[in-house]
């Protein structure tokens, strides 16, 4: 059966088209830390995997702040006084509900 598969419970002889999904690799550029902001850039060969991504600022498993990346992949968090001296990480959530699928990525822990 070219280009499809038979699904159990479907009508005899019915063929369901096979969907191929490609998940694009995502990366994080080196983070920039100033007195007022923590910022960075989501990188990917696929433009749709750079813009509109949910970016989390985390301490361990606890999410401290959440933002969305801009069209060029840049994002930023205000650097609050409670964050100074803490070990934090950045996580970009996976995107699977829209095409193309984009893989999640996390930064190494860094000192804020």
Secondary structure, 3 states (H helix, E strand, C coil): CCCEECCCCCCCCCCEECCCCCEECCEECCCEECCCEEEEEEECCCHHHCCCCEEEEEECCEEEEEEECCCCCEEEEECCHHHCCCEEEEEECCECCCCCEECCEECCCEEC
